């Protein structure tokens, strides 16, 4: 009976301590793995966004080159008539003139 009592007094707290330490260690391992996966996910999202931004910039640049080379735009730039700006087809006035 004394042996069983000693085992109860010593074995239960020791096993509880071992289980707690193992659970804590496993928790931190899983937490580190989760952080790595989340970081990898965000890195992928940022890379995709940067790639989309680069694609969009290239598209806008190509559109700008196309517009700059169009006959209508060149005619507008070379137009030297004395028409007031409000009658021109394209007005580059940013703010109205105060009168």
Number of C-alpha atoms within 10 A of each C-alpha: 6 7 8 10 10 11 13 12 11 11 13 12 12 13 11 11 12 12 12 12 12 11 12 12 12 12 12 11 11 12 12 12 12 12 11 12 12 12 12 12 11 12 12 12 12 12 11 12 12 12 12 12 12 12 12 12 12 12 12 12 12 12 12 12 11 11 13 13 11 11 10 11 14 12 10 12 10 9 10 8 7 6 9 8 11 10 8 11 8 10 10 9 9 6 6 6 6 4 3
